[in-house]
């Protein structure tokens, strides 16, 4: 006999995509009916700034913590300024960096700058100068800035768009620009930098999908999907009214975290068959931790510092923290300060150099203690030579 079958919604979606009708008539030859789950291709996130910011920093705890650790660590460093081999504590550039604008302190400004650099691969600073001396600094959102290049590919200016308005900042004849562009190395782009998170984009999607799996599992009574099998002795199928009633009762009575564990009541001829793999079968937690380690690796943070299990590269937390500062924070901070030194020097017409105070970095205190101990026990050095060896001026006249 011919029976009109009403397909479930997930099968209807697939048929609509192929421009096929949502129902069809087939000859029914057996006494049972069951549904099969359709396989779909993996969907990966794009690598644009908005996606990296929303899907990465704003939704993923590993990415959020990685960016904050690096940005906050780099912003906490005490800045030094040298000119002509002499250190200055009261230079106009230092004053501007300590209070860049009326809304931000120096550390908040630097944290914002490094945050943009890590998420986007690019960071921009606009200078407001008075009589050639910097007075204010503002961090510009990377997604609002466009590099204006000439025919040779060299940057000739920057275009900043916000609120429907466009402001252009051009490079002058001396090569100085009111906008500083910091970027991370990009092998395929001459103007824009490559964000670390884009290299771990698949790991990010896996980690987010694992968290979503947990949430969906709880919302679905903490059980995997399955199928109701109807095996009627007389060989008939469910009527459309019976099908709709059964579907409605399942949705209203057995889905949601508040209904977890509720026994399923089945009428004659109905049987429940679980479908899909359990978290144990999918090696769920190991896959999630593996994705977290890939994200941490892209940012250069030892997984031990993030509480990710399964990584014993460093013997203790102190060694991991020292590696984090030496291999991740200080290289990024150093190259950024070098770019800022060159930028400020061009505007001031004098050669200055910005650096950080190694003595005030708590993460490297163990190195400093070791240096002082070695110098103090060196009997072949006098007091003035020991002072010079650890970075202090001698008392010689």
KAWOBEL-V111378 format. One record per residue. RES is the residue in one letter. OMEGA is omega as a letter, one per 20 degrees, with the letter a starting at -180 (999 if undefined). D_CENTER is the distance of its C-alpha to the mean C-alpha in Angstrom with 2 decimals. Layout:
res omega d_center
RES OMEGA D_CENTER
RES OMEGA D_CENTER
This chain:
res omega d_center
X r 58.39
X a 55.75
X r 53.08
X a 50.42
X r 47.01
X a 44.27
X r 40.90
X a 37.89
X a 35.21
X r 32.71
X r 35.48
X r 36.47
X a 33.04
X a 33.33
X r 36.86
X r 36.11
X r 33.59
X a 36.51
X r 38.93
X r 41.04
X a 42.99
X r 41.57
X a 44.65
X r 47.35
X r 50.63
X r 51.04
X a 53.87
X a 53.16
X a 54.53
X a 53.18
X a 53.06
X a 49.34
X r 46.16
X a 42.53
X r 39.12
X r 36.60
X a 32.84
X r 31.70
X a 29.02
X r 26.21
X r 23.94
X r 20.26
X a 18.14
X r 14.89
X r 12.43
X a 12.90
X r 10.90
X a 11.91
X a 10.30
X r 11.17
X r 9.69
X a 6.17
X a 6.76
X a 8.76
X a 7.85
X a 4.11
X a 4.41
X a 8.06
X a 8.84
X a 7.18
X a 8.66
X r 7.44
X r 3.75
X a 5.94
X r 8.47
X a 7.24
X a 6.57
X a 9.73
X a 11.68
X a 11.58
X r 12.14
X r 14.72
X r 16.33
X a 16.87
X a 18.13
X a 20.52
X r 22.45
X a 25.94
X r 26.69
X r 29.99
X r 31.91
X r 34.62
X a 37.26
X r 40.17
X a 39.37
X r 39.60
X r 36.99
X r 36.87
X a 35.76
X a 36.86
X r 35.66
X r 34.71
X r 31.33
X r 30.53
X r 31.77
X r 29.52
X r 26.41
X r 27.39
X a 27.91
X r 26.25
X a 27.13
X a 28.70
X a 25.53
X r 23.46
X a 24.35
X a 23.50
X r 20.79
X r 19.07
X a 19.37
X r 17.95
X r 14.97
X a 14.30
X a 14.97
X r 12.67
X r 9.76
X a 10.67
X a 11.12
X a 7.79
X a 5.97
X a 9.30
X a 11.09
X r 13.83
X a 15.23
X r 18.70
X r 21.34
X r 24.59
X r 27.69
X a 30.67
X r 33.66
X a 37.21
X r 39.98
X a 37.53
X a 35.81
X r 32.25
X r 32.38
X r 28.98
X a 25.42
X r 22.86
X a 19.15
X r 18.81
X a 15.98
X a 14.99
X r 15.53
X a 19.01
X r 20.14
X r 21.99
X r 23.49
X a 27.23
X r 28.59
X a 32.25
X r 33.96
X r 33.24
X r 29.48
X a 29.50
X r 27.69
X r 30.41
X a 28.53
X a 25.60
X a 25.67
X a 23.93
X r 24.17
X r 24.04
X a 26.40
X a 28.30
X a 29.23
X r 28.52
X r 29.00
X r 29.60
X a 29.44
X r 31.42
X a 31.95
X a 35.50
X r 38.17
X r 37.24
X a 33.66
X a 32.23
X r 29.68
X r 28.84
X r 25.15
X r 23.23
X r 20.55
X a 18.12
X r 16.32
X a 14.90
X r 17.21
X a 17.33
X a 20.17
X a 21.03
X a 20.73
X a 23.06
X a 21.50
X a 17.74
X a 15.13
X a 12.75
X r 8.97
X a 8.01
X a 5.30
X r 8.44
X r 10.46
X a 8.86
X r 8.84
X r 11.88
X r 10.73
X a 7.97
X r 11.02
X a 13.29
X r 11.62
X r 11.51
X r 14.99
X r 16.24
X r 15.54
X r 17.17
X r 19.96
X a 20.69
X a 20.92
X r 23.07
X r 25.21
X r 25.99
X a 26.75
X r 29.02
X r 31.11
X r 29.02
X r 30.80
X a 29.92
X a 31.39
X a 34.99
X r 38.13
X a 41.45
X r 44.28
X a 47.55
X a 50.57
X a 53.67
X a 57.01
X r 58.67
X a 56.12
X r 54.96
X r 51.41
X r 50.02
X r 51.07
X r 48.58
X r 49.34
X r 48.85
X r 45.56
X r 44.24
X a 45.51
X r 43.94
X r 40.52
X r 40.77
X r 41.82
X a 38.92
X a 36.35
X a 38.09
X a 39.12
X r 36.73
X a 33.13
X a 30.76
X a 29.79
X a 32.96
X a 35.14
X r 33.73
X a 36.61
X a 39.19
X a 41.74
X r 42.13
X a 45.70
X r 46.93
X a 50.20
X r 52.52
X a 51.21
X r 47.49
X a 45.33
X r 41.58
X r 39.79
X r 36.24
X a 33.94
X a 30.58
X r 29.29
X r 28.67
X r 25.49
X a 27.70
X a 28.74
X a 25.22
X a 24.24
X a 21.61
X r 20.23
X r 20.36
X r 18.29
X r 15.60
X r 15.75
X r 15.80
X r 12.55
X r 11.02
X r 12.83
X r 11.61
X r 7.90
X r 9.52
X a 11.81
X r 9.60
X r 8.57
X r 12.22
X r 12.43
X a 15.42
X r 14.79
X a 17.83
X a 16.19
X a 13.80
X r 16.86
X a 16.14
X r 19.71
X a 21.32
X a 20.47
X a 23.44
X a 22.86
X a 23.77
X a 26.94
X a 25.68
X a 22.95
X r 24.48
X r 24.29
X r 20.62
X r 19.93
X r 22.17
X r 20.43
X r 17.06
X a 18.84
X a 20.94
X a 18.59
X a 15.31
X a 16.02
X r 19.52
X r 19.18
X r 16.51
X a 18.64
X a 21.80
X r 21.03
X r 19.85
X r 23.07
X r 25.13
X r 24.05
X r 24.80
X r 28.12
X a 29.17
X r 28.27
X a 30.23
X r 33.08
X a 33.64
X a 34.01
X a 36.16
X r 38.32
X a 38.09
X r 36.18
X r 33.76
X r 31.14
X r 28.24
X r 27.18
X a 25.92
X a 28.23
X a 27.73
X a 30.20
X r 28.12
X a 24.95
X a 25.33
X a 23.14
X a 25.75
X r 28.82
X r 29.97
X a 30.32
X r 32.22
X r 34.50
X r 35.31
X a 36.19
X a 38.44
X r 40.15
X a 40.92
X a 42.19
X a 44.27
X r 46.04
X a 46.81
X a 50.54
X r 51.02
X r 49.06
X a 50.57
X a 48.77
X r 47.97
X r 46.52
X r 44.36
X r 43.04
X a 42.18
X a 40.51
X r 37.97
X r 37.33
X r 39.98
X r 42.95
X r 46.30
X a 49.37
X r 51.51
X 999 53.46
